[in-house]
Amino acid sequence: MGAIPLVIVAAATAILMTTTDDPEARVAMHEGLVTGTVWVANEDGASLSAIDAASNKVATTLTGLKSPHNVQATADGESVWAVSGSTSMAIKLDASTLAVTGMVATGAMPAHVVVTPDLTTSYTTNNADDTVTAVNASTMQSVATIPVGTGPHGLRPSPDGKWIYVANIGGTILGVVDTATNSQVAEIEVGAAPAQVAFSPDGRFVYASLSGENAVAKVDVATRKLIGKTAVGSGPIQTFVSPDNKYLLVANQGTDDEPGTTVSILSVDTFKVVKSVKTGDGAHGVVIDPSSRHAYVTNMAADTVAVLDLRSLTVVARIPVGSTPNGISFSTQTVEPSPETKLELPVVSGDSSTMKH
């Protein structure tokens, strides 16, 4: 009698090991766990990929947007914004119909775009002219051009929508923009070449990837002071805090000659790396679904998106997308599968500048 449970356990263990060692089985095990759409900006592919989060497969591809560096879904999931670096513009899409609902000129070489939690204003970092453009999200009219630091790259709004923190990759500071006045009100020294920021869900802290020193910085939002740094992988770029405030993820892009392949996973409680996970060559963009079950990482040099299970801290799928996937965002809206579609955009002339990233 006593041996029966051991046999059952051994058999169950063997089945589990066989299942988890099989890539197709791993993908199947993670189908239907998350609903929504993962949006990906394929910078060299002039396209946006919409991945069905339930199946971890591309639902559709939208083509015709030149050099999209970043994409961002709104908090309600109903709209998706993207920037075109070479044409210096931002576009707004309906997340359900995929129709272009607005366009607006930005500053030179826009890198990232975000929208405030109340959906009223979008902000783009203009990497080549050291400014941020504020846009009325309803009228699609520019309402302010805000001087910031050198080479603004990543930016994110605070959870309460009062502040926009800007990572200036050409210098050493984070800029703080007051959304009520659309003006920069503070600068915070954090370290070499900050590339992107990520707020804790409660808004108490902001984290910045320091691409020039292979580290991530932690800033107290109330005091606007740097309170710590932790070493991560080579060339950290995008960063994201899980909505359950358990993990901080940092994608390590490396360099053109030696692409990074990992994401550093830090415990928010200890601010220490708990695991480094190999996701793919040129790990760059990071987003986490609202349930904190899956993280999604763009691999720029591999043209894939890795799906990372935040329970086992392992990659459970790699999804082929367009050329040089860069920015990534999660929308709660589900996109129905459809053939590749070309976006209806007017012709905009303009030469690209060199992105400082």
C-alpha positions as CSV (number, residue, x, y, z in Angstrom):
1,M,0.0,0.0,0.0
2,G,2.8,2.4,0.9
3,A,4.5,2.1,-2.5
4,I,1.4,3.1,-4.5
5,P,1.6,6.8,-3.8
6,L,5.3,6.8,-4.7
7,V,4.5,5.2,-8.1
8,I,1.8,7.7,-8.8
9,V,4.0,10.6,-7.9
10,A,6.9,9.3,-10.0
11,A,4.5,8.8,-13.0
12,A,3.1,12.2,-12.6
13,T,6.6,13.7,-12.3
14,A,7.6,11.9,-15.5
15,I,4.6,13.2,-17.4
16,L,5.2,16.8,-16.2
17,M,8.9,16.6,-17.2
18,T,8.0,15.3,-20.6
19,T,5.3,18.0,-21.1
20,T,7.4,20.9,-20.0
21,D,10.4,19.8,-22.0
22,D,8.3,19.8,-25.2
23,P,8.1,23.4,-26.7
24,E,4.7,22.6,-28.4
25,A,3.3,21.3,-25.1
26,R,4.5,24.4,-23.3
27,V,2.7,26.6,-25.7
28,A,-0.5,24.5,-25.4
29,M,-0.3,24.7,-21.6
30,H,-0.4,28.5,-21.8
31,E,-3.2,29.0,-24.3
32,G,-6.2,30.7,-22.9
33,L,-4.5,32.0,-19.7
34,V,-4.5,35.6,-20.8
35,T,-6.9,37.5,-23.1
36,G,-6.1,40.7,-25.0
37,T,-3.7,41.8,-27.7
38,V,0.0,42.3,-27.6
39,W,1.0,45.1,-30.0
40,V,4.5,45.2,-31.4
41,A,6.2,47.9,-33.4
42,N,8.4,46.3,-36.1
43,E,10.8,49.2,-36.8
44,D,12.6,47.9,-39.9
45,G,9.5,46.0,-41.1
46,A,7.4,49.2,-41.4
47,S,4.6,47.3,-39.6
48,L,2.7,46.6,-36.4
49,S,2.0,43.1,-35.3
50,A,-1.1,42.3,-33.2
51,I,-0.6,39.1,-31.2
52,D,-3.6,37.3,-29.7
53,A,-2.6,36.8,-26.1
54,A,-4.9,33.8,-25.7
55,S,-3.2,31.8,-28.4
56,N,0.2,33.5,-28.5
57,K,-0.1,33.8,-32.3
58,V,-0.1,36.8,-34.6
59,A,-3.7,37.7,-35.3
60,T,-2.9,40.3,-38.0
61,T,-0.2,42.6,-39.3
62,L,-0.7,46.3,-40.2
63,T,1.8,47.6,-42.8
64,G,2.7,51.0,-44.2
65,L,3.9,52.9,-41.1
66,K,7.6,53.9,-41.7
67,S,10.1,53.0,-38.9
68,P,7.7,52.6,-36.0
69,H,9.9,52.7,-32.9
70,N,7.2,52.4,-30.3
71,V,3.6,51.5,-29.8
72,Q,1.2,52.1,-26.9
73,A,-2.3,51.0,-26.0
74,T,-4.4,53.3,-23.9
75,A,-5.5,52.4,-20.4
76,D,-9.0,51.5,-21.5
77,G,-7.6,49.3,-24.4
78,E,-9.7,51.1,-27.0
79,S,-7.0,52.9,-28.8
80,V,-3.4,52.2,-29.9
81,W,-0.8,54.9,-30.6
82,A,2.4,54.5,-32.6
83,V,5.2,56.8,-33.7
84,S,7.0,56.9,-37.0
85,G,10.6,58.0,-36.5
86,S,11.5,58.8,-40.1
87,T,8.3,60.8,-40.8
88,S,8.1,62.5,-37.3
89,M,4.5,61.8,-36.6
90,A,2.2,59.8,-34.3
91,I,-0.9,57.9,-35.3
92,K,-3.9,56.8,-33.3
93,L,-5.8,53.5,-34.2
94,D,-9.1,52.1,-33.1
95,A,-8.1,48.9,-31.3
96,S,-11.2,47.0,-32.6
97,T,-11.6,48.2,-36.2
98,L,-7.9,48.9,-36.7
99,A,-8.8,52.1,-38.5
100,V,-6.5,55.1,-38.3
101,T,-8.5,57.7,-36.3
102,G,-6.0,60.5,-36.1
103,M,-2.5,61.7,-37.0
104,V,-0.3,64.4,-35.6
105,A,3.2,65.8,-36.3
106,T,5.7,65.5,-33.5
107,G,9.2,66.7,-33.1
108,A,12.2,65.2,-34.8
109,M,12.7,61.4,-34.6
110,P,10.0,60.5,-32.1
111,A,11.0,57.5,-30.0
112,H,8.2,56.6,-27.5
113,V,4.6,57.6,-27.1
114,V,2.4,57.4,-24.0
115,V,-1.1,58.4,-23.1
116,T,-2.2,59.7,-19.7
117,P,-4.4,57.4,-17.6
118,D,-7.4,59.7,-18.1
119,L,-6.9,59.4,-21.9
120,T,-6.8,63.2,-22.4
121,T,-3.2,63.8,-23.5
122,S,-0.5,61.9,-25.3
123,Y,3.2,62.6,-25.0
124,T,6.1,61.7,-27.4
125,T,9.8,61.9,-26.8
126,N,11.5,63.6,-29.7
127,N,14.9,62.0,-29.7
128,A,16.7,64.3,-32.2
129,D,15.6,67.7,-30.9
130,D,15.5,67.1,-27.1
131,T,11.9,67.8,-26.6
132,V,8.6,66.2,-25.7
133,T,5.4,66.9,-27.6
134,A,2.1,67.0,-25.8
135,V,-1.0,66.2,-27.9
136,N,-4.7,66.6,-27.2
137,A,-5.8,63.0,-27.6
138,S,-9.3,64.0,-28.8
139,T,-8.5,66.8,-31.3
140,M,-5.1,65.3,-32.3
141,Q,-3.6,68.8,-32.1
142,S,-0.2,69.5,-30.5
143,V,-0.7,71.6,-27.4
144,A,2.9,72.0,-26.1
145,T,6.5,71.4,-27.0
146,I,8.5,70.8,-23.8
147,P,12.3,71.1,-23.7
148,V,13.8,68.2,-21.7
149,G,17.3,66.6,-21.5
150,T,19.6,65.2,-24.2
151,G,18.2,62.4,-26.4
152,P,14.9,61.8,-24.7
153,H,14.0,58.1,-25.3
154,G,11.6,56.3,-23.0
155,L,8.8,58.0,-20.9
156,R,5.8,56.9,-18.8
157,P,3.1,58.6,-16.8
158,S,2.7,58.2,-13.1
159,P,-0.3,56.1,-12.1
160,D,-2.2,59.2,-10.9
161,G,-1.4,60.9,-14.2
162,K,0.2,64.0,-12.6
163,W,3.7,63.4,-13.9
164,I,5.5,62.2,-17.0
165,Y,9.0,60.9,-16.2
166,V,11.4,61.1,-19.2
167,A,14.6,59.0,-19.6
168,N,17.2,61.1,-21.5
169,I,19.5,58.5,-23.0
170,G,22.0,61.1,-24.2
171,G,22.8,62.2,-20.6
172,T,22.4,61.2,-17.0
173,I,19.0,62.6,-15.9
174,L,15.3,61.8,-15.7
175,G,13.1,64.8,-16.5
176,V,9.8,65.3,-14.6
177,V,7.0,66.9,-16.6
178,D,4.0,68.4,-14.8
179,T,0.9,67.3,-16.9
180,A,-1.1,70.2,-15.5
181,T,1.2,72.8,-17.0
182,N,3.0,70.8,-19.6
183,S,6.4,72.0,-18.4
184,Q,9.4,70.3,-17.0
185,V,9.6,70.9,-13.2
186,A,12.5,68.8,-12.1
187,E,15.6,66.9,-13.2
188,I,16.9,63.8,-11.3
189,E,20.4,62.5,-11.6
190,V,20.4,58.8,-12.0
191,G,23.4,57.6,-14.0
192,A,24.7,57.0,-17.5
193,A,22.3,56.9,-20.4
194,P,18.9,56.2,-18.9
195,A,16.8,54.5,-21.6
196,Q,13.3,53.9,-20.1
197,V,11.4,54.3,-16.8
198,A,8.8,52.1,-15.0
199,F,6.6,53.1,-12.1
200,S,5.6,50.9,-9.3
201,P,1.8,50.3,-9.4
202,D,1.3,52.5,-6.2
203,G,3.4,55.3,-7.8
204,R,5.9,55.5,-4.9
205,F,8.9,54.5,-6.9
206,V,10.2,54.8,-10.5
207,Y,12.9,52.6,-11.9
208,A,15.2,53.6,-14.8
209,S,17.3,51.4,-16.9
210,L,20.9,52.8,-17.2
211,S,22.1,51.6,-20.5
212,G,25.5,53.2,-20.1
213,E,26.4,51.4,-16.9
214,N,24.5,48.0,-17.1
215,A,22.3,48.8,-14.1
216,V,18.8,49.8,-13.1
217,A,18.2,52.8,-10.8
218,K,15.5,53.2,-8.1
219,V,14.0,56.7,-7.4
220,D,11.7,57.8,-4.6
221,V,8.9,59.8,-6.3
222,A,8.0,61.8,-3.3
223,T,11.5,63.1,-2.7
224,R,12.7,62.8,-6.3
225,K,16.0,61.3,-5.1
226,L,18.0,58.3,-6.3
227,I,17.9,55.7,-3.5
228,G,19.7,52.7,-5.1
229,K,21.1,50.9,-8.1
230,T,21.4,47.2,-9.0
231,A,23.6,45.6,-11.7
232,V,21.8,43.9,-14.5
233,G,22.8,42.6,-18.0
234,S,24.5,44.3,-20.9
235,G,22.9,47.4,-22.4
236,P,19.6,47.4,-20.4
237,I,16.8,49.2,-22.4
238,Q,13.1,48.8,-21.5
239,T,11.8,48.0,-18.1
240,F,8.4,47.2,-16.6
241,V,7.0,46.4,-13.1
242,S,4.4,43.6,-12.8
243,P,0.9,44.9,-11.9
244,D,1.0,42.8,-8.7
245,N,4.2,44.7,-7.7
246,K,6.2,41.5,-7.4
247,Y,8.8,41.7,-10.1
248,L,10.8,44.4,-12.0
249,L,11.8,43.2,-15.5
250,V,14.7,44.7,-17.4
251,A,15.5,43.8,-21.0
252,N,19.2,43.6,-21.8
253,Q,19.8,44.5,-25.4
254,G,23.5,44.5,-25.4
255,T,25.2,46.1,-28.4
256,D,25.1,45.8,-32.2
257,D,28.2,43.7,-32.2
258,E,27.2,41.6,-29.2
259,P,23.5,41.5,-28.8
260,G,22.2,40.8,-25.3
261,T,19.9,37.8,-24.9
262,T,18.4,38.1,-21.5
263,V,15.8,39.7,-19.2
264,S,16.9,40.4,-15.6
265,I,14.1,39.7,-13.2
266,L,14.3,41.6,-9.9
267,S,12.3,41.2,-6.7
268,V,10.6,44.5,-6.0
269,D,10.9,43.7,-2.2
270,T,14.7,43.2,-2.2
271,F,15.6,45.2,-5.4
272,K,17.9,42.3,-6.3
273,V,18.1,40.0,-9.4
274,V,16.4,36.7,-8.7
275,K,16.9,35.2,-12.1
276,S,18.2,36.1,-15.6
277,V,16.2,34.5,-18.4
278,K,17.3,34.0,-21.9
279,T,14.6,35.4,-24.2
280,G,16.4,36.0,-27.6
281,D,19.0,38.1,-29.4
282,G,18.6,41.8,-28.8
283,A,16.1,41.7,-26.0
284,H,14.5,45.2,-26.0
285,G,10.8,45.9,-25.3
286,V,9.0,44.6,-22.2
287,V,5.3,44.6,-21.2
288,I,3.3,42.5,-18.7
289,D,-0.4,41.6,-18.9
290,P,-2.7,43.1,-16.3
291,S,-3.0,39.7,-14.5
292,S,0.8,39.5,-14.1
293,R,0.8,36.0,-15.6
294,H,2.8,36.6,-18.7
295,A,5.5,39.1,-19.8
296,Y,6.3,39.7,-23.4
297,V,9.7,40.6,-24.7
298,T,10.7,41.8,-28.2
299,N,14.0,40.3,-29.5
300,M,15.2,42.9,-32.1
301,A,17.9,40.7,-33.6
302,A,15.8,37.6,-33.8
303,D,12.5,39.1,-35.1
304,T,10.5,37.3,-32.3
305,V,8.5,38.0,-29.2
306,A,9.2,35.8,-26.2
307,V,6.4,34.9,-23.8
308,L,7.7,34.6,-20.3
309,D,5.7,32.8,-17.6
310,L,6.0,34.8,-14.4
311,R,5.2,31.9,-12.2
312,S,7.9,29.5,-13.4
313,L,10.1,32.4,-14.8
314,T,10.6,30.5,-18.0
315,V,10.0,31.2,-21.7
316,V,6.9,29.3,-22.8
317,A,6.7,30.6,-26.4
318,R,8.6,32.5,-29.1
319,I,6.4,34.2,-31.7
320,P,7.8,35.3,-35.1
321,V,6.8,38.9,-36.0
322,G,8.2,41.5,-38.4
323,S,11.7,42.8,-38.9
324,T,13.4,44.4,-35.8
325,P,10.6,44.3,-33.3
326,N,11.1,47.2,-30.9
327,G,8.3,48.7,-28.7
328,I,5.6,46.6,-27.3
329,S,2.3,47.2,-25.4
330,F,-0.7,45.3,-24.1
331,S,-4.3,46.1,-24.9
332,T,-7.3,44.5,-23.2
333,Q,-9.2,44.5,-26.5
334,T,-9.0,41.4,-28.6
335,V,-8.2,41.7,-32.3
336,E,-10.0,39.2,-34.5
337,P,-7.7,37.3,-36.9
338,S,-7.5,39.0,-40.3
339,P,-5.3,39.2,-43.4
340,E,-2.4,41.6,-43.5
341,T,-3.7,45.1,-43.9
342,K,-2.0,48.3,-45.2
343,L,-2.7,51.4,-43.1
344,E,-4.4,54.2,-44.9
345,L,-1.9,57.0,-44.3
346,P,-1.3,60.3,-46.2
347,V,2.1,60.7,-47.8
348,V,4.4,62.5,-45.4
349,S,7.9,63.6,-46.6
350,G,10.9,63.9,-44.4
351,D,14.3,62.4,-43.8
352,S,15.2,60.3,-40.8
353,S,17.8,61.4,-38.3
354,T,20.0,59.1,-36.2
355,M,18.2,57.7,-33.1
356,K,20.3,58.0,-29.9
357,H,19.6,54.5,-28.6
